[in-house]
Amino acid sequence: MNGRPAILDERLWFPPPAEALCSADLNGLLAVGGDLSVPRLLLAYRSGIFPWTDDPVTWWSPDPRAIFELECFRVPRSLQRVLNHKTFTVTADQAFRSVMEGCAEPALGRYTTWISPAFMEAYVRLHQAGHAHSVECWREGRLVGGLYGVAVGGFFAGESMFRREDNASKVALAYLVAHLRQRGFVLCDIQMLTPITRQLGGVLLARDLYLERLAHAVARPCTF
């Protein structure tokens, strides 16, 4: 790409992820433009690509990529106690928009968010089409945490999570991993490591290996 991202138009395509930029500040920037339509989002996730901004729309495929090995997810003792006590009621796909709104809220150390109104509407459409899903944690009828992401075949791409009470997002994540195992999923993408996901067993995977596993995962006949 001669050191520049590809420029997308109305055609439904992406350049190969290997053409993404690899500089320290733009690791993974692949393309600019296009839209956040359901078909383009699905093509992106199937190709190992995700959007990060909407004005302009930017598309990314970083190397390496962070994932959870589903069979190696770690539950610390403190979190296991919360799970054993059933502190929260956990549901799935009961409040997708509300979960996205929670993920977009300011949090400690974060005053801005990439989850813009355009992103919210795009992923709500993806949810209505059956491809985006949420996990919710409730306490006394109040939404106190959750996460959302995109499922294609046996692949799940975690997008964001939030908490309004301690451990609520971790409980949602533990529920998600158990659910994905039960449903036969084989790849859980978390894009980049954070202190929390590293503590729970998140690891880095070279992009070429990630893409090999992605191709296998999206071909599996799984449903969320």
TORKOL-4160 file (C-alpha; in steps of 0.2 Angstrom, whole numbers, padded with zeros to 4 digits, m for minus):
224
<pt num="1" X="0000" Y="0000" Z="0000"/>
<pt num="2" X="0015" Y="0011" Z="m0001"/>
<pt num="3" X="0013" Y="0016" Z="0017"/>
<pt num="4" X="m0005" Y="0022" Z="0015"/>
<pt num="5" X="m0021" Y="0014" Z="0019"/>
<pt num="6" X="m0033" Y="0008" Z="0005"/>
<pt num="7" X="m0047" Y="0020" Z="0001"/>
<pt num="8" X="m0064" Y="0011" Z="0000"/>
<pt num="9" X="m0079" Y="0017" Z="m0010"/>
<pt num="10" X="m0096" Y="0009" Z="m0011"/>
<pt num="11" X="m0090" Y="m0007" Z="m0018"/>
<pt num="12" X="m0090" Y="m0021" Z="m0005"/>
<pt num="13" X="m0072" Y="m0027" Z="m0003"/>
<pt num="14" X="m0056" Y="m0025" Z="0008"/>
<pt num="15" X="m0038" Y="m0027" Z="0004"/>
<pt num="16" X="m0029" Y="m0042" Z="0012"/>
<pt num="17" X="m0025" Y="m0039" Z="0030"/>
<pt num="18" X="m0006" Y="m0042" Z="0027"/>
<pt num="19" X="m0006" Y="m0025" Z="0019"/>
<pt num="20" X="m0011" Y="m0016" Z="0035"/>
<pt num="21" X="0001" Y="m0003" Z="0041"/>
<pt num="22" X="0013" Y="m0009" Z="0054"/>
<pt num="23" X="0020" Y="0007" Z="0062"/>
<pt num="24" X="0020" Y="0009" Z="0081"/>
<pt num="25" X="0005" Y="0022" Z="0081"/>
<pt num="26" X="m0005" Y="0014" Z="0067"/>
<pt num="27" X="m0002" Y="m0004" Z="0069"/>
<pt num="28" X="m0015" Y="m0013" Z="0059"/>
<pt num="29" X="m0023" Y="0002" Z="0049"/>
<pt num="30" X="m0029" Y="m0006" Z="0033"/>
<pt num="31" X="m0042" Y="0005" Z="0025"/>
<pt num="32" X="m0052" Y="0021" Z="0026"/>
<pt num="33" X="m0069" Y="0024" Z="0019"/>
<pt num="34" X="m0084" Y="0013" Z="0015"/>
<pt num="35" X="m0099" Y="0012" Z="0027"/>
<pt num="36" X="m0105" Y="0002" Z="0042"/>
<pt num="37" X="m0118" Y="m0008" Z="0033"/>
<pt num="38" X="m0122" Y="m0025" Z="0039"/>
<pt num="39" X="m0114" Y="m0034" Z="0024"/>
<pt num="40" X="m0098" Y="m0024" Z="0025"/>
<pt num="41" X="m0097" Y="m0027" Z="0044"/>
<pt num="42" X="m0099" Y="m0046" Z="0041"/>
<pt num="43" X="m0086" Y="m0046" Z="0027"/>
<pt num="44" X="m0074" Y="m0037" Z="0039"/>
<pt num="45" X="m0076" Y="m0049" Z="0053"/>
<pt num="46" X="m0075" Y="m0064" Z="0042"/>
<pt num="47" X="m0059" Y="m0057" Z="0035"/>
<pt num="48" X="m0050" Y="m0053" Z="0051"/>
<pt num="49" X="m0054" Y="m0034" Z="0051"/>
<pt num="50" X="m0064" Y="m0022" Z="0062"/>
<pt num="51" X="m0069" Y="m0004" Z="0062"/>
<pt num="52" X="m0063" Y="0008" Z="0075"/>
<pt num="53" X="m0069" Y="0026" Z="0070"/>
<pt num="54" X="m0084" Y="0032" Z="0060"/>
<pt num="55" X="m0078" Y="0050" Z="0054"/>
<pt num="56" X="m0070" Y="0044" Z="0043"/>
<pt num="57" X="m0073" Y="0025" Z="0045"/>
<pt num="58" X="m0056" Y="0016" Z="0048"/>
<pt num="59" X="m0053" Y="m0002" Z="0046"/>
<pt num="60" X="m0040" Y="m0012" Z="0056"/>
<pt num="61" X="m0031" Y="m0028" Z="0057"/>
<pt num="62" X="m0017" Y="m0027" Z="0070"/>
<pt num="63" X="m0003" Y="m0039" Z="0071"/>
<pt num="64" X="m0002" Y="m0048" Z="0084"/>
<pt num="65" X="m0020" Y="m0051" Z="0088"/>
<pt num="66" X="m0027" Y="m0054" Z="0106"/>
<pt num="67" X="m0038" Y="m0069" Z="0109"/>
<pt num="68" X="m0045" Y="m0080" Z="0123"/>
<pt num="69" X="m0041" Y="m0098" Z="0121"/>
<pt num="70" X="m0058" Y="m0104" Z="0127"/>
<pt num="71" X="m0051" Y="m0119" Z="0136"/>
<pt num="72" X="m0038" Y="m0109" Z="0145"/>
<pt num="73" X="m0049" Y="m0095" Z="0152"/>
<pt num="74" X="m0043" Y="m0092" Z="0170"/>
<pt num="75" X="m0056" Y="m0088" Z="0184"/>
<pt num="76" X="m0047" Y="m0080" Z="0199"/>
<pt num="77" X="m0053" Y="m0086" Z="0216"/>
<pt num="78" X="m0061" Y="m0069" Z="0220"/>
<pt num="79" X="m0071" Y="m0070" Z="0204"/>
<pt num="80" X="m0076" Y="m0089" Z="0207"/>
<pt num="81" X="m0083" Y="m0083" Z="0224"/>
<pt num="82" X="m0094" Y="m0070" Z="0215"/>
<pt num="83" X="m0099" Y="m0083" Z="0203"/>
<pt num="84" X="m0103" Y="m0096" Z="0217"/>
<pt num="85" X="m0113" Y="m0083" Z="0227"/>
<pt num="86" X="m0123" Y="m0079" Z="0211"/>
<pt num="87" X="m0121" Y="m0061" Z="0215"/>
<pt num="88" X="m0128" Y="m0056" Z="0198"/>
<pt num="89" X="m0142" Y="m0062" Z="0187"/>
<pt num="90" X="m0135" Y="m0065" Z="0169"/>
<pt num="91" X="m0144" Y="m0065" Z="0153"/>
<pt num="92" X="m0140" Y="m0064" Z="0135"/>
<pt num="93" X="m0148" Y="m0053" Z="0121"/>
<pt num="94" X="m0160" Y="m0045" Z="0132"/>
<pt num="95" X="m0154" Y="m0027" Z="0132"/>
<pt num="96" X="m0142" Y="m0025" Z="0118"/>
<pt num="97" X="m0143" Y="m0006" Z="0115"/>
<pt num="98" X="m0142" Y="m0003" Z="0134"/>
<pt num="99" X="m0126" Y="m0013" Z="0135"/>
<pt num="100" X="m0119" Y="m0003" Z="0121"/>
<pt num="101" X="m0124" Y="0013" Z="0130"/>
<pt num="102" X="m0115" Y="0006" Z="0145"/>
<pt num="103" X="m0100" Y="0003" Z="0136"/>
<pt num="104" X="m0100" Y="0021" Z="0129"/>
<pt num="105" X="m0101" Y="0029" Z="0146"/>
<pt num="106" X="m0086" Y="0038" Z="0153"/>
<pt num="107" X="m0076" Y="0027" Z="0165"/>
<pt num="108" X="m0061" Y="0028" Z="0176"/>
<pt num="109" X="m0046" Y="0034" Z="0165"/>
<pt num="110" X="m0057" Y="0035" Z="0150"/>
<pt num="111" X="m0066" Y="0052" Z="0145"/>
<pt num="112" X="m0070" Y="0048" Z="0127"/>
<pt num="113" X="m0076" Y="0033" Z="0118"/>
<pt num="114" X="m0075" Y="0026" Z="0100"/>
<pt num="115" X="m0093" Y="0020" Z="0102"/>
<pt num="116" X="m0102" Y="0034" Z="0093"/>
<pt num="117" X="m0120" Y="0036" Z="0089"/>
<pt num="118" X="m0116" Y="0029" Z="0071"/>
<pt num="119" X="m0107" Y="0014" Z="0078"/>
<pt num="120" X="m0122" Y="0011" Z="0090"/>
<pt num="121" X="m0135" Y="0011" Z="0076"/>
<pt num="122" X="m0124" Y="0000" Z="0065"/>
<pt num="123" X="m0121" Y="m0013" Z="0078"/>
<pt num="124" X="m0140" Y="m0012" Z="0083"/>
<pt num="125" X="m0144" Y="m0016" Z="0065"/>
<pt num="126" X="m0131" Y="m0031" Z="0066"/>
<pt num="127" X="m0140" Y="m0037" Z="0082"/>
<pt num="128" X="m0157" Y="m0036" Z="0073"/>
<pt num="129" X="m0150" Y="m0046" Z="0059"/>
<pt num="130" X="m0144" Y="m0060" Z="0071"/>
<pt num="131" X="m0125" Y="m0057" Z="0071"/>
<pt num="132" X="m0122" Y="m0046" Z="0086"/>
<pt num="133" X="m0125" Y="m0052" Z="0104"/>
<pt num="134" X="m0124" Y="m0045" Z="0121"/>
<pt num="135" X="m0122" Y="m0053" Z="0139"/>
<pt num="136" X="m0130" Y="m0043" Z="0153"/>
<pt num="137" X="m0127" Y="m0043" Z="0172"/>
<pt num="138" X="m0142" Y="m0037" Z="0183"/>
<pt num="139" X="m0144" Y="m0034" Z="0201"/>
<pt num="140" X="m0161" Y="m0031" Z="0208"/>
<pt num="141" X="m0167" Y="m0027" Z="0191"/>
<pt num="142" X="m0154" Y="m0014" Z="0187"/>
<pt num="143" X="m0141" Y="m0017" Z="0173"/>
<pt num="144" X="m0124" Y="m0016" Z="0181"/>
<pt num="145" X="m0113" Y="m0023" Z="0168"/>
<pt num="146" X="m0111" Y="m0032" Z="0152"/>
<pt num="147" X="m0102" Y="m0035" Z="0135"/>
<pt num="148" X="m0106" Y="m0036" Z="0117"/>
<pt num="149" X="m0098" Y="m0043" Z="0101"/>
<pt num="150" X="m0101" Y="m0051" Z="0084"/>
<pt num="151" X="m0103" Y="m0070" Z="0080"/>
<pt num="152" X="m0100" Y="m0078" Z="0064"/>
<pt num="153" X="m0100" Y="m0097" Z="0063"/>
<pt num="154" X="m0089" Y="m0103" Z="0077"/>
<pt num="155" X="m0080" Y="m0086" Z="0079"/>
<pt num="156" X="m0085" Y="m0073" Z="0092"/>
<pt num="157" X="m0077" Y="m0055" Z="0092"/>
<pt num="158" X="m0078" Y="m0047" Z="0108"/>
<pt num="159" X="m0080" Y="m0028" Z="0106"/>
<pt num="160" X="m0082" Y="m0019" Z="0123"/>
<pt num="161" X="m0088" Y="m0022" Z="0141"/>
<pt num="162" X="m0093" Y="m0011" Z="0155"/>
<pt num="163" X="m0097" Y="m0012" Z="0174"/>
<pt num="164" X="m0106" Y="m0001" Z="0186"/>
<pt num="165" X="m0102" Y="m0013" Z="0200"/>
<pt num="166" X="m0086" Y="m0022" Z="0204"/>
<pt num="167" X="m0084" Y="m0039" Z="0195"/>
<pt num="168" X="m0100" Y="m0037" Z="0184"/>
<pt num="169" X="m0090" Y="m0036" Z="0168"/>
<pt num="170" X="m0079" Y="m0051" Z="0173"/>
<pt num="171" X="m0095" Y="m0061" Z="0177"/>
<pt num="172" X="m0102" Y="m0057" Z="0160"/>
<pt num="173" X="m0086" Y="m0062" Z="0152"/>
<pt num="174" X="m0085" Y="m0079" Z="0162"/>
<pt num="175" X="m0103" Y="m0082" Z="0156"/>
<pt num="176" X="m0099" Y="m0078" Z="0138"/>
<pt num="177" X="m0084" Y="m0090" Z="0138"/>
<pt num="178" X="m0094" Y="m0104" Z="0146"/>
<pt num="179" X="m0108" Y="m0101" Z="0133"/>
<pt num="180" X="m0096" Y="m0101" Z="0118"/>
<pt num="181" X="m0088" Y="m0118" Z="0124"/>
<pt num="182" X="m0106" Y="m0125" Z="0125"/>
<pt num="183" X="m0111" Y="m0120" Z="0108"/>
<pt num="184" X="m0095" Y="m0126" Z="0100"/>
<pt num="185" X="m0086" Y="m0110" Z="0096"/>
<pt num="186" X="m0067" Y="m0111" Z="0093"/>
<pt num="187" X="m0061" Y="m0093" Z="0092"/>
<pt num="188" X="m0064" Y="m0079" Z="0104"/>
<pt num="189" X="m0056" Y="m0062" Z="0098"/>
<pt num="190" X="m0053" Y="m0048" Z="0110"/>
<pt num="191" X="m0042" Y="m0037" Z="0098"/>
<pt num="192" X="m0030" Y="m0031" Z="0110"/>
<pt num="193" X="m0024" Y="m0036" Z="0128"/>
<pt num="194" X="m0029" Y="m0026" Z="0143"/>
<pt num="195" X="m0024" Y="m0029" Z="0161"/>
<pt num="196" X="m0040" Y="m0037" Z="0164"/>
<pt num="197" X="m0040" Y="m0049" Z="0149"/>
<pt num="198" X="m0022" Y="m0053" Z="0152"/>
<pt num="199" X="m0027" Y="m0058" Z="0170"/>
<pt num="200" X="m0041" Y="m0069" Z="0164"/>
<pt num="201" X="m0029" Y="m0078" Z="0151"/>
<pt num="202" X="m0029" Y="m0067" Z="0136"/>
<pt num="203" X="m0014" Y="m0071" Z="0124"/>
<pt num="204" X="m0007" Y="m0064" Z="0108"/>
<pt num="205" X="m0007" Y="m0073" Z="0092"/>
<pt num="206" X="0002" Y="m0068" Z="0076"/>
<pt num="207" X="m0010" Y="m0062" Z="0063"/>
<pt num="208" X="m0006" Y="m0075" Z="0050"/>
<pt num="209" X="m0010" Y="m0089" Z="0063"/>
<pt num="210" X="m0025" Y="m0079" Z="0068"/>
<pt num="211" X="m0032" Y="m0078" Z="0050"/>
<pt num="212" X="m0029" Y="m0097" Z="0048"/>
<pt num="213" X="m0039" Y="m0101" Z="0064"/>
<pt num="214" X="m0052" Y="m0088" Z="0059"/>
<pt num="215" X="m0055" Y="m0096" Z="0042"/>
<pt num="216" X="m0058" Y="m0113" Z="0051"/>
<pt num="217" X="m0070" Y="m0105" Z="0064"/>
<pt num="218" X="m0081" Y="m0095" Z="0053"/>
<pt num="219" X="m0085" Y="m0111" Z="0043"/>
<pt num="220" X="m0091" Y="m0120" Z="0058"/>
<pt num="221" X="m0110" Y="m0122" Z="0059"/>
<pt num="222" X="m0112" Y="m0114" Z="0076"/>
<pt num="223" X="m0126" Y="m0103" Z="0082"/>
<pt num="224" X="m0125" Y="m0091" Z="0097"/>
